[in-house]
Amino acid sequence: MIKTDKINQNIDWVQVTDCLPVEKKTLKQEYHLTTEMLYYALDHHERPRMEYYDDEQILLIIFDVAEPTRFNGDIAAEPIGLIIHGNTLFTFTANQTNFVNPLIRSVVDKLPQLQRDNASPLDIVLKTMYQLAIQYFDYINHVNSIRTSIQRNLRGRTNKAAINQLLNLQTDLVYFLTSLSANNDMLTMLKRKLGKTLSDDDNDALDDVIVEIQQGLSMAQMANQAAQQVAGAYSNLLDSNLNTTMKFLTVFSIVLTVPNIVFGFYGENVKLPFMDSPLAWQITIVITAILVVVVLLIMRFSDFFNR
């Protein structure tokens, strides 16, 4: 779907969402975008990058944004495409990243009237990327709060749901780390290639975005390390529980072996003490109990239960 809007009197805004093949032809014919540009902008697996086409004076930016996915409400990262061609701003989003367009409108509406009237497409792009960068903070803090809750219950009974939740958190953090690192590389390249041609205000805005991305990257790295430590603690706890279970089963099997030995002897057709006594059954029970106690004492004094 292609939707056109105006940010101010000088900037035309073309919103492209889930672009269809027939709409690609429109973008090529009416807006003179090349096949290469559209390929980068519409590729859902494209990594963050920037390309500046000198001949056409077109700036292409691919930026990863954090977004709620369709997978059980987890958080992941998806790319969006931003193209600046003269006074025209193109935004390329999918259905799951379409929240970017209302965000851009919100950014524009919050600008003072004079600043809004004099804004350039790059101003809007930089301010939007700043807002998208700080959105990572909320998601990372949400991951940390869930991880803290799991960690708080670590001494309690482990369950499959907590382990699966911890696995999802680690997956989210991998997405965040990869996306934030790629965004940082892209912005650094943008600064290096176009920094000298940008105004002081645009350079300051670009620096602000880079700072926020790097801060988000640092937060994601710390959150990932903390999640790995909790996962390691859970693994150790599960190993300890398994060892305790195996130890219990070992003791139980040894204790159950003693009655089999005693009753097995008295089940044979050989002369044994007390076999003709009217209390023979009770005597075998007493012998069994004494032997079980002896076995347990041997285990205790050999420090078997504390290993």
N, C-alpha and C positions, 0 to 999 in steps of 0.2 A: 504494500500500500504506500502511495506517495501522497503526502499532505504538505501544502505550502502555507507559510505564515510569514509575518514580518515582525522582526525584533524591534526595529526602529525604521525611520524613513530611508535609511541607507542599506540596511541588512535584510536580505531575503533568506528565509529559513526553510529548507526542504527536508522534511522528515520522511525517511524511508524505513518502513517496518516490514519484515518478512517479504523481501523483494521478490516479485515474480519475474519470469523470463521476459514477458512483454513490457514490464516496467524497466528492465535493464535497457531495452532498446530506446525507451523514452529518455532515460538518463544519458545515453550516448548521443542521441540525436538533438535533444533540446538543450542539454546542459554541457555537452561536449566532454563528458567523462570517458576515459579510455577503458578498454577491457581489463587492463592490468590494475587500474585503480579500483574498479568494481570488484575484481577478484579478491584483492586484499580486504576491502571494506566489508564484503559480504561473507567472507570465510569464517565460519563459526569456530574454527580451530586455529585461527591465525594468532600468533604471539604478538605482544605489544611491539610496535615499531613506528618509525616516522620516515616518510619519504617526501622530498621536496623536488618537484618537477620544474626545472628552470624555464623550459620552453613554454609551458602552459601557465607558469606562476601559480601552481597548485600545491597546497600543503596537505598531506595525508597523515593522519594520526590514528593508530590502533591502540586502544586503552582498555585494560582489563578492569571490570567493575565487579564488586561483590554483590551477589543477588541470591534471594531464596530460590532454591531449585524445586523441581517437581518430585525429588526423591525424599519423601517423608519429612519435608520441611527443613532439610539440612541446608547449609550455606555453601555455595561454590562461587567460582569466578568465571565470567564470560566476557568476551571481547565486544567492544562497540567500535564503529568506524566514524571518524570525524574528518570531513574534507572542507577546506577553505579555498574557494575559488573566487578571487576578487572580493566582492561584497556579498557573496552567497555562502551560507553555511549549510553543509549537508550533514545530517546525522543518520547513521545506519545502525538500526537496532533489530533484535529479534523479539519475539513475543515476551520472553522472560526478562529481557533487558529494556523493555519499552518504558520502564519507570524513569529512564534518563530524560525523556522529552518533557514530562511535567517538572522535573528538577530544573531543566534549563529555563523553562518558563518562570519558575519560582525565583531563580537567580536573577533573571531580567527584571521581574516585577519588584524585587527588593532594592534595585539600584535607585539612587536619587535621579530625578527627572533629567537634570543636566548631564549626568554621567551616562544615563541610558541613551540619550539622544546622540551622544558623541562616541558611544562604544563601537568597537570594531569587532569583526567575527572572532579574532584571536583573543580579545578581552573576554568574550563570552565563553570561549573554549577553556581558557585558563581558570576562570572562576568556577566553571562547571567541574573541571578536573579536581580543583581544590575540594569542592563539596564531596565528590566521589571518593577522594582520598581519605577524608575524615570519616566517611561511612565505615571504612574498615575498622576504625577504633571500636565502634559499637558492636560489631560482630565478634571482634577478638575479645572484648570484655565479656560478651555473652558466653563465649567458649570458656573463658577463665572462670566465670561463675559456675558453670556446669561442672567443670573440672574440680573446682573447690568443693562442690557438693559431693561429688564422687569420692574425693579424698577424705572428706569429713566422715564418710561412712565406711572408710577402709577397714576400720577395726571391727565393723559389724560383719554380718553374713554376706559373703560374696554371692552375686547372682549374675545370670547371663545377660540380663538387661543392662546392668551397669557396664559390663565388659563391652557389649555392642555399642553402647553410648560413647564409651571412651575411644573405641575404634573410629567411630564417626567423627569425633572431635579431632583426632589425629589426621584423618583424611582431609577435613576442612582446613586445618592448619597447613597441610602440604600445598593445597590449592592457594592459600593466602600467601605463603612464602614464595611460591613460584611466580604468582601474578605480581606481587609487590616488587620483587626483584627485577622482573622484566619491565614493569612500569618505570622503575628507577633508572634502568639502563636506557630506556627510550627517552625519558625526560633529560637525562644527561647528554644524550646525543643531540636532542633538540637544542639544548643550551649551547653545545659546542658548535653546531652548524649554523644556527640562526641568531645566536645571542648578540652578535655585533650589529645585526640589522634591526633588532627590536628596540623599542623605546625603553626608557628607564622604568616606566611603570610596568610594562610587560615583562621586563627582566625581573623586577621585584616579585611580580605575581608568579612567574615561573619558578623562582627560587623558593617561594612559599609552598608551592605544590611539591617541589622536590623534598623540602624539609618534612612535610607531612607524610609523604610516601616513605621516607627513610625512618621516621618515627614509627609508622605502622609496621615497617619491616622489622624494626627492633622489638616491638611489642609481640609480633608473631613469632619471632625467634625465641623469646623468653617463654611465651605460652607453649610453644612446641617442646622446649626443654622440660618445662614443668609437667606437661602431659606425658612425656616419655618417662619421667621419674615415677609418676603415679602408675603408669602401665608396668614399669619394672617392679614397683612395690606390689602391685596386684599379682604379677607373675610369681614373685617370691612367696606371697601369701598362699596362692593356689598350690605351689610346690610344697609348702609347709603342711597345708591341709591334706594333700595327697600322702605325704610321709606319715602324718598322724594316722590316717586311715589304714595305710599298709601296716603300720606298727600294731594297730588294734587288731587287724585281721590275723597278723602273725601270732600274737599272744592268744587270740581266741582259738586259732587252729591248734596251737600247742596244748592248751588247756583241754580241748575236746579230745586230744589224742590219749590223754591219761585214762579216762573212763573206758575207752575202747580196749586199752591194754589189759586193765584189771578185769573187765567183764569177759574179755577174750580168753584169759587164762582160766577163769571159772567156767567157761563154756566148754572146755575140752574134757575129754573122758580120761582124766588122770586124777590121782589122789592129791588133793590140796588141803592145806589147813582150813579148818572151820567149815568145810563143805557139807559135813553132816550135821552141823549145828542148826537148830531151829531158827537161829538169828543170822544165818549165813548171808541173807540178802542185805540186812542192815550192816553187817560187818564189811561187806564189799563196798557199800556206800561210804562208810567211815574211812576205809583204806584209800578209796578214790579221793575223798576230800583232803586227807592228809597229804597225799602225793601232789594234788593240785596246789595246796598251800606251799609245799616244798618247792615246786617249780616256780611259783610266783616269787617266793623269797629269793631263790637263786637269781632270777631276772632282776629283782630290785637291787640286790647287793652287787650285781655285776654292772649296775648303772645302765641297764638296757632302756629304761623308760625315759632317761634324760639325754639320750643320744640324738 
